[in-house]
Amino acid sequence: MQVGASFPTENRRQWVRERARREFEAARDERDPEQLEFLYRLGETQLETLQLQSQHLSRLFSLSQHQLANFTYEKRPEDGLD
């Protein structure tokens, strides 16, 4: 939930809170150890994704209008984008 608070807009912060709540509620009664392990790993992956999104969106929101108009993505070798 802490990563949700780091998003630059209230709309996105609320979306993260609601999604996390839905995910926890859906798994509330889960008892299968393998499924619990899967859900734990899935949650870790989703957390990493949210952290990256938060950093990216915070960076975009901190740019001035002029900077935003001239913003380009830097291609990095690890992106795998050709």
Backbone as CSV, one residue per row, in Angstrom:
resi,resn,N_x,N_y,N_z,CA_x,CA_y,CA_z,C_x,C_y,C_z
1,MET,0.812,-1.197,0.000,0.000,0.000,0.000,0.857,1.265,0.000
2,GLN,2.083,1.168,0.524,2.944,2.344,0.561,3.296,2.831,-0.831
3,VAL,3.519,1.907,-1.752,3.862,2.333,-3.106,2.682,3.064,-3.742
4,GLY,1.475,2.699,-3.407,0.300,3.384,-3.945,0.267,4.844,-3.560
5,ALA,0.738,5.161,-2.361,0.752,6.551,-1.900,1.774,7.397,-2.632
6,SER,2.701,6.755,-3.353,3.740,7.516,-4.035,3.345,7.947,-5.450
7,PHE,2.161,7.560,-5.905,1.725,7.974,-7.239,1.350,9.453,-7.231
8,PRO,1.604,10.144,-8.351,1.411,11.601,-8.368,-0.037,12.079,-8.443
9,THR,-0.988,11.199,-8.737,-2.378,11.647,-8.822,-3.255,10.842,-7.871
10,GLU,-4.265,11.475,-7.348,-5.191,10.816,-6.428,-5.921,9.676,-7.129
11,ASN,-6.265,9.863,-8.389,-6.967,8.834,-9.146,-6.147,7.547,-9.190
12,ARG,-4.869,7.671,-9.469,-3.997,6.494,-9.545,-3.779,5.886,-8.157
13,ARG,-3.622,6.725,-7.143,-3.456,6.216,-5.778,-4.677,5.405,-5.370
14,GLN,-5.859,5.897,-5.682,-7.097,5.197,-5.340,-7.197,3.883,-6.110
15,TRP,-6.823,3.887,-7.378,-6.873,2.673,-8.190,-5.974,1.586,-7.587
16,VAL,-4.770,1.972,-7.155,-3.842,1.003,-6.569,-4.417,0.429,-5.276
17,ARG,-4.980,1.289,-4.423,-5.587,0.815,-3.170,-6.732,-0.160,-3.435
18,GLU,-7.609,0.208,-4.374,-8.762,-0.637,-4.673,-8.347,-1.975,-5.275
19,ARG,-7.360,-1.927,-6.150,-6.899,-3.184,-6.767,-6.281,-4.096,-5.718
20,ALA,-5.456,-3.554,-4.847,-4.828,-4.356,-3.789,-5.901,-4.974,-2.893
21,ARG,-6.899,-4.188,-2.546,-7.978,-4.684,-1.694,-8.725,-5.837,-2.380
22,ARG,-9.020,-5.671,-3.676,-9.713,-6.728,-4.429,-8.877,-8.008,-4.485
23,GLU,-7.579,-7.860,-4.711,-6.695,-9.027,-4.789,-6.657,-9.766,-3.454
24,PHE,-6.542,-9.028,-2.357,-6.518,-9.667,-1.044,-7.846,-10.332,-0.722
25,GLU,-8.935,-9.672,-1.038,-10.256,-10.253,-0.778,-10.472,-11.525,-1.592
26,ALA,-10.005,-11.530,-2.833,-10.186,-12.703,-3.690,-9.423,-13.912,-3.149
27,ALA,-8.331,-13.675,-2.450,-7.500,-14.766,-1.940,-7.695,-15.011,-0.444
28,ARG,-8.661,-14.374,0.147,-8.883,-14.441,1.594,-8.962,-15.876,2.127
29,ASP,-9.662,-16.732,1.438,-9.895,-18.087,1.934,-8.948,-19.127,1.339
30,GLU,-7.959,-18.680,0.604,-7.019,-19.614,-0.025,-6.190,-20.324,1.043
31,ARG,-6.079,-21.646,0.930,-5.323,-22.435,1.915,-4.268,-23.321,1.265
32,ASP,-4.348,-23.486,-0.045,-3.404,-24.339,-0.763,-2.015,-23.698,-0.758
33,PRO,-1.003,-24.367,-0.171,0.336,-23.780,-0.079,0.943,-23.406,-1.434
34,GLU,0.724,-24.227,-2.449,1.263,-23.914,-3.781,0.607,-22.663,-4.352
35,GLN,-0.687,-22.557,-4.192,-1.404,-21.377,-4.692,-0.994,-20.135,-3.901
36,LEU,-0.806,-20.278,-2.604,-0.360,-19.147,-1.790,1.029,-18.680,-2.218
37,GLU,1.910,-19.627,-2.505,3.252,-19.282,-2.989,3.162,-18.543,-4.322
38,PHE,2.300,-19.040,-5.216,2.093,-18.371,-6.495,1.581,-16.946,-6.293
39,LEU,0.592,-16.784,-5.445,0.021,-15.458,-5.197,1.055,-14.519,-4.580
40,TYR,1.889,-15.037,-3.707,2.947,-14.229,-3.095,3.918,-13.731,-4.162
41,ARG,4.363,-14.644,-5.024,5.294,-14.248,-6.098,4.629,-13.279,-7.078
42,LEU,3.383,-13.511,-7.380,2.637,-12.597,-8.246,2.562,-11.211,-7.611
43,GLY,2.297,-11.166,-6.315,2.237,-9.892,-5.608,3.572,-9.158,-5.636
44,GLU,4.670,-9.906,-5.493,5.994,-9.279,-5.561,6.235,-8.674,-6.938
45,THR,5.848,-9.395,-7.979,6.011,-8.904,-9.349,5.162,-7.656,-9.576
46,GLN,3.931,-7.685,-9.097,3.049,-6.527,-9.255,3.592,-5.324,-8.477
47,LEU,4.169,-5.570,-7.318,4.755,-4.492,-6.528,5.911,-3.841,-7.274
48,GLU,6.781,-4.640,-7.859,7.894,-4.094,-8.629,7.386,-3.261,-9.797
49,THR,6.342,-3.743,-10.461,5.763,-3.006,-11.584,5.195,-1.673,-11.119
50,LEU,4.487,-1.682,-10.003,3.915,-0.443,-9.469,5.001,0.542,-9.059
51,GLN,6.095,0.045,-8.505,7.195,0.928,-8.124,7.782,1.615,-9.352
52,LEU,7.970,0.863,-10.436,8.491,1.451,-11.672,7.510,2.462,-12.258
53,GLN,6.226,2.115,-12.249,5.212,3.041,-12.769,5.190,4.328,-11.950
54,SER,5.285,4.196,-10.648,5.264,5.364,-9.774,6.439,6.282,-10.072
55,GLN,7.617,5.694,-10.224,8.804,6.496,-10.539,8.638,7.201,-11.879
56,HIS,8.166,6.475,-12.869,7.995,7.032,-14.207,6.961,8.161,-14.207
57,LEU,5.807,7.901,-13.622,4.761,8.929,-13.613,5.174,10.148,-12.790
58,SER,5.864,9.942,-11.689,6.322,11.069,-10.879,7.300,11.920,-11.671
59,ARG,8.152,11.248,-12.442,9.098,11.989,-13.289,8.352,12.803,-14.347
60,LEU,7.370,12.177,-14.998,6.609,12.897,-16.020,5.845,14.080,-15.431
61,PHE,5.250,13.894,-14.262,4.474,14.959,-13.655,5.353,16.101,-13.147
62,SER,6.630,15.819,-12.929,7.527,16.866,-12.438,8.101,17.715,-13.567
63,LEU,7.908,17.274,-14.817,8.426,18.029,-15.952,7.567,19.257,-16.218
64,SER,8.211,20.324,-16.648,7.456,21.522,-17.045,6.761,21.231,-18.375
65,GLN,5.844,22.085,-18.767,5.135,21.899,-20.034,6.109,21.888,-21.211
66,HIS,7.118,22.769,-21.177,8.116,22.810,-22.243,8.906,21.510,-22.287
67,GLN,9.331,21.039,-21.132,10.078,19.783,-21.080,9.213,18.627,-21.555
68,LEU,7.952,18.650,-21.166,7.040,17.573,-21.538,6.816,17.549,-23.051
69,ALA,6.709,18.721,-23.659,6.499,18.792,-25.101,7.698,18.232,-25.862
70,ASN,8.877,18.328,-25.288,10.099,17.858,-25.942,10.617,16.547,-25.347
71,PHE,9.790,15.877,-24.559,10.206,14.648,-23.883,10.355,13.515,-24.890
72,THR,11.444,12.797,-24.804,11.635,11.593,-25.613,12.140,10.493,-24.702
73,TYR,11.782,9.288,-25.039,12.262,8.136,-24.287,13.677,7.813,-24.742
74,GLU,14.520,7.518,-23.792,15.871,7.088,-24.127,15.847,5.589,-24.339
75,LYS,16.364,5.173,-25.471,16.429,3.739,-25.745,17.625,3.169,-24.999
76,ARG,17.354,2.149,-24.184,18.417,1.480,-23.452,18.566,0.072,-23.992
77,PRO,19.785,-0.449,-24.023,19.992,-1.798,-24.579,19.135,-2.870,-23.915
78,GLU,18.911,-2.767,-22.609,18.139,-3.808,-21.928,16.652,-3.744,-22.231
79,ASP,16.179,-2.670,-22.890,14.767,-2.571,-23.239,14.372,-3.654,-24.265
80,GLY,15.326,-4.031,-25.123,15.017,-5.000,-26.165,14.144,-4.431,-27.251
81,LEU,14.043,-3.100,-27.306,13.229,-2.451,-28.333,14.117,-2.112,-29.533
82,ASP,13.714,-2.516,-30.671,14.491,-2.216,-31.876,13.749,-1.273,-32.781
